[in-house]
Amino acid sequence: MAVGTAQVAEAPRRPPRSKRSLRTRRLAGLIALVVLLVVVVFLSIALGTKVIPLSNVWSALVSPTGTEDDIVIRSLRIPRTVLGVLVGAALGLAGALIQGHTRNPLADPGLLGVNMGAAFFVVVGIYVFGVTTLFGYVWFAFAGAMVASVAVFLLGAAGGRGSPTPVTLALAGAALTFLLSGLVSAIILIDTDTLDAYRFWNVGSLAGRDAEIAGQVVGFLVVGTLIALASAPALNALSLGEDVARSLGQSVRRTRVLGVVAITLLAGGATAACGPIGFVGLVVPHVVRAFTGPDYRWLLPASGLMGAVLLLAADVVGRLVARPGELQVGIVLALVGAPFFIALVRRRKMMSI
């Protein structure tokens, strides 16, 4: 009788079946993304404009002997793959953060003026200071992303009684983006040399970036990732509304500040390294919500993994469809992301009817 009573008493402690199934689905989704990431990493190393036998690929990874294939894989493809993982994960995380903070499912990191701030500073670096290398572009681009994000936050706070709101952030970001876009156009129209150099950076690409580029931005991306993951509980509370978040003991202002800092570090570092790459931050959070739901403790890491998978897969496709040349990853993602964006807008419009 005592045993039966103990069993009855312990029964309510077990999580409901629906919660167990949701947790199982989330874990299965994360495991599937890790497996996919491993697959696309291998494809990124093995495939390219130069055809290399799989045996030579394995030899280059395990026991290189200095052959031409070894040099291509270890000096070009591996650094490109590592950078693709870093940038894709950063853009996926930044997209989930910006959609959470603005409560706008159509938002992407460019909404805070990150991309255009980086572009404006790169143009200024080329036109005024004569910068001509990727290493120089990285620091100008990151500085521009930081300045633009801070300006958007201050403008948004000025319109929201000292604390920026999703609406004021979006309006400030749009206004600053249009202003900087006009200034960029003015500069490149009066100087064709600046236009030629800027066009190379602005296309958005992993090509031509070596390990040193990844080394320049990896610290910023790691710090941004840690801030993003640590802010997941606060973002969950904020998604219920600012009043509810305050009642749960969360500081809305601190959460917004940390969110802007994380988005700036992630999107700014990614844009500085590879140029503006669109649609990753927009598409990825919608894909992973299918199995994570709205819980940011699961949504954020899943978005990082999915962003890396999507960016690397698009880069591999770009190398294969235009041999012996290649399509830049920004172009491939635009071809994939534009139809997705149209479908998303149509779906939301139908749901609102």
C-alpha positions in Angstrom: 0.0 0.0 0.0 2.9 2.4 0.8 4.5 1.6 -2.5 1.3 2.4 -4.4 0.9 5.7 -2.5 4.4 6.7 -3.4 3.8 5.9 -7.1 0.6 8.0 -7.0 2.5 10.9 -5.3 5.3 10.8 -7.9 3.1 10.6 -10.9 2.3 14.4 -11.2 6.0 15.2 -11.2 6.4 13.7 -14.7 6.1 16.3 -17.5 3.0 16.2 -19.6 3.2 14.1 -22.8 2.8 17.2 -25.0 5.8 18.8 -23.3 7.9 15.7 -23.6 7.0 15.4 -27.3 7.9 19.1 -27.9 11.2 18.7 -26.1 11.9 15.5 -28.2 11.1 17.4 -31.4 13.4 20.3 -30.5 16.3 18.0 -29.6 15.7 16.0 -32.9 15.7 19.3 -34.8 19.0 20.4 -33.3 20.6 17.1 -33.9 19.4 17.1 -37.5 20.9 20.6 -38.0 24.2 19.5 -36.5 24.3 16.6 -39.0 23.4 18.9 -41.9 26.1 21.3 -40.9 28.7 18.5 -40.9 27.5 17.4 -44.3 27.6 20.9 -45.9 31.0 21.6 -44.3 32.4 18.5 -46.0 30.7 19.5 -49.3 32.2 23.0 -49.0 35.7 21.5 -48.6 35.3 18.8 -51.3 33.4 20.7 -54.1 34.4 23.8 -56.0 35.3 25.1 -59.4 38.3 22.8 -59.4 37.4 19.2 -59.4 39.3 17.3 -56.8 38.9 13.5 -56.2 37.6 12.5 -52.8 40.7 10.5 -52.1 42.8 13.6 -52.6 40.4 15.6 -50.4 40.8 13.1 -47.6 44.6 13.1 -48.0 44.7 16.9 -47.9 42.8 16.8 -44.6 44.7 14.0 -42.9 48.2 13.8 -44.4 49.0 16.7 -46.7 52.0 16.4 -48.9 52.1 19.8 -50.5 50.4 19.0 -53.8 48.3 21.5 -55.7 45.1 19.9 -54.4 46.4 20.1 -50.8 47.1 23.8 -51.3 43.7 24.5 -52.7 41.9 22.7 -49.9 44.0 23.9 -46.9 44.7 27.5 -48.1 41.4 28.3 -49.8 38.5 26.0 -49.1 39.0 25.4 -45.4 39.4 29.1 -44.4 36.4 29.9 -46.7 34.3 27.2 -45.0 35.2 28.3 -41.5 34.3 31.9 -42.4 31.0 30.7 -43.9 30.1 28.9 -40.7 30.9 31.9 -38.6 29.1 34.4 -40.8 26.1 32.2 -41.4 25.6 31.5 -37.7 26.0 35.2 -36.8 23.4 36.3 -39.4 21.0 33.6 -38.3 21.3 34.6 -34.6 21.1 38.3 -35.5 17.9 37.7 -37.5 16.2 35.9 -34.6 17.2 38.7 -32.2 16.0 41.5 -34.4 12.6 39.8 -35.1 12.3 39.2 -31.3 13.1 42.7 -30.2 11.0 44.4 -32.9 8.2 41.7 -32.8 8.3 42.0 -36.6 8.5 38.7 -38.5 9.6 40.6 -41.6 12.6 42.2 -39.9 16.2 41.4 -40.6 19.5 42.8 -39.2 19.5 45.5 -41.9 16.6 47.1 -40.1 18.9 48.7 -37.6 21.0 50.3 -40.4 23.9 47.8 -39.9 24.4 47.1 -43.5 24.1 50.6 -44.8 26.3 52.0 -42.0 29.0 49.5 -42.9 28.6 50.4 -46.6 28.9 54.1 -45.9 32.1 53.8 -43.9 33.6 51.5 -46.5 32.9 54.1 -49.2 34.4 56.8 -47.1 37.5 54.6 -46.4 37.9 54.1 -50.2 37.2 57.7 -51.3 38.9 59.6 -48.5 41.6 57.4 -47.1 42.4 55.3 -50.2 41.7 51.9 -48.6 42.0 49.2 -51.2 42.3 45.9 -49.3 39.8 43.6 -47.7 41.7 43.9 -44.4 41.0 47.6 -44.4 37.4 47.2 -45.4 36.8 45.0 -42.4 37.6 47.7 -39.8 35.8 50.5 -41.7 32.7 48.3 -42.2 32.6 47.3 -38.5 33.0 50.8 -37.3 30.2 51.9 -39.6 27.9 49.1 -38.3 28.6 50.2 -34.7 28.0 53.9 -35.3 24.8 53.2 -37.3 23.4 50.9 -34.6 24.2 53.4 -31.8 22.6 56.2 -33.8 19.5 54.1 -34.4 19.2 53.3 -30.7 19.6 56.9 -29.6 17.1 58.1 -32.2 14.7 55.3 -31.1 15.1 56.2 -27.5 14.5 59.9 -28.1 11.1 58.9 -29.6 10.1 56.5 -26.8 10.4 58.4 -23.5 14.0 57.3 -23.0 13.5 53.6 -23.9 13.4 52.5 -27.6 10.3 50.6 -28.7 10.0 48.2 -31.7 8.2 51.0 -33.7 10.8 53.7 -32.9 13.7 51.4 -33.6 12.2 50.4 -37.0 11.5 54.0 -38.0 14.9 55.3 -36.9 16.6 52.4 -38.8 14.6 53.1 -42.0 15.3 56.8 -41.8 19.1 56.3 -41.3 19.3 53.7 -44.0 17.7 56.0 -46.5 20.0 58.9 -45.5 23.2 56.8 -45.7 22.1 55.2 -49.0 21.8 58.6 -50.5 25.2 59.6 -49.3 26.8 56.4 -50.7 25.1 57.0 -54.0 26.4 60.5 -54.1 30.0 59.5 -53.5 30.2 56.6 -55.9 28.5 58.6 -58.7 31.2 61.3 -58.6 34.2 58.8 -58.4 34.3 55.8 -60.6 37.3 54.3 -58.9 35.4 54.2 -55.6 32.5 52.6 -57.4 34.7 49.9 -58.8 36.2 49.1 -55.4 32.9 49.3 -53.5 31.1 47.1 -56.0 33.6 44.3 -55.3 32.8 44.4 -51.5 29.1 45.1 -51.8 28.2 42.0 -53.7 28.4 39.8 -50.5 30.8 36.9 -50.9 33.0 34.3 -49.2 35.4 34.2 -52.1 38.9 35.8 -51.6 38.6 35.8 -47.8 41.4 34.0 -46.0 42.0 32.9 -42.4 43.2 36.4 -41.4 39.8 37.9 -42.2 38.1 35.3 -40.0 40.6 36.1 -37.3 39.7 39.8 -37.4 36.0 39.3 -36.7 35.8 36.0 -34.7 36.2 37.8 -31.3 33.3 40.1 -32.0 31.1 37.2 -33.2 31.9 35.1 -30.1 31.0 37.9 -27.7 27.8 38.7 -29.7 26.8 35.0 -29.6 27.3 34.8 -25.8 25.3 38.0 -25.2 22.5 36.7 -27.5 22.3 33.3 -25.8 22.4 34.8 -22.3 19.5 37.2 -23.2 17.1 34.4 -24.3 15.1 34.2 -21.0 14.7 38.0 -21.0 13.6 37.9 -24.6 11.0 35.3 -23.8 9.6 37.6 -21.2 9.7 40.6 -23.6 7.8 38.6 -26.2 4.8 38.6 -23.8 4.7 42.4 -23.7 6.8 45.1 -22.0 4.4 45.3 -19.0 4.4 41.6 -18.5 8.2 41.6 -18.7 8.5 44.3 -16.1 6.1 42.4 -13.8 8.4 39.4 -14.1 11.4 41.4 -12.9 13.0 42.1 -16.3 14.5 45.4 -17.2 13.2 46.3 -20.7 15.8 49.0 -21.3 18.7 46.7 -20.3 17.3 43.9 -22.5 17.0 46.3 -25.5 20.5 47.7 -25.0 22.0 44.2 -24.8 19.9 43.2 -27.9 21.3 46.1 -29.9 24.8 45.3 -28.8 24.5 41.6 -29.8 22.9 42.4 -33.1 25.6 45.0 -33.9 28.4 42.6 -33.0 26.9 39.7 -35.0 25.6 41.5 -38.1 28.4 44.1 -38.0 31.1 41.5 -37.9 29.5 39.3 -40.6 29.0 42.3 -42.9 32.5 43.6 -42.3 34.0 40.2 -43.3 31.9 39.3 -46.3 29.9 42.4 -47.3 26.1 42.7 -47.1 24.5 39.3 -47.3 20.7 39.4 -47.3 17.8 37.0 -46.5 19.7 34.8 -44.0 18.5 36.7 -41.0 15.0 36.9 -42.5 14.5 33.3 -43.6 16.3 31.3 -40.9 14.1 32.2 -37.8 10.9 31.2 -39.7 12.3 27.9 -40.7 13.5 26.8 -37.2 10.3 28.0 -35.5 8.6 25.0 -37.2 10.2 22.7 -34.5 11.5 25.1 -31.8 8.3 27.1 -31.3 8.7 30.7 -29.9 11.0 29.7 -27.0 14.2 31.7 -27.6 16.3 29.3 -25.5 15.9 26.9 -28.4 15.2 29.3 -31.2 18.5 31.2 -30.9 20.9 28.2 -31.1 18.8 26.6 -33.8 18.9 29.8 -35.8 22.7 29.9 -35.5 23.0 26.3 -36.8 20.5 26.9 -39.6 22.2 30.1 -40.7 25.5 28.3 -41.1 23.9 25.5 -43.0 22.0 27.9 -45.4 25.0 30.1 -46.1 27.4 27.3 -46.8 24.9 25.4 -48.9 24.3 28.6 -51.0 28.0 29.0 -51.4 28.5 25.5 -52.6 25.6 25.9 -55.1 27.2 29.1 -56.4 30.4 27.3 -57.1 28.8 24.5 -59.0 26.2 26.2 -61.2 28.5 28.6 -63.0 31.7 26.6 -63.6 34.4 27.5 -64.3 33.4 30.7 -62.6 31.0 31.0 -59.7 28.0 32.9 -58.4 28.6 34.9 -55.3 26.7 33.7 -52.2 24.8 37.0 -51.9 23.3 36.5 -55.4 22.4 32.9 -54.7 20.7 33.8 -51.4 18.8 36.6 -53.2 17.4 34.2 -55.7 16.3 31.8 -52.9 15.2 34.4 -50.4 13.1 36.7 -52.6 10.5 34.0 -53.4 10.4 33.1 -49.7 9.9 36.7 -48.7 7.0 37.0 -51.1 5.4 33.8 -49.9 5.8 35.0 -46.3 4.1 38.3 -47.0 1.2 36.7 -48.8 0.7 34.1 -46.0 0.6 36.9 -43.4 -1.8 38.9 -45.5 -4.1 35.9 -45.9 -4.0 35.2 -42.2 -5.0 38.8 -41.4 -8.1 38.7 -43.6 
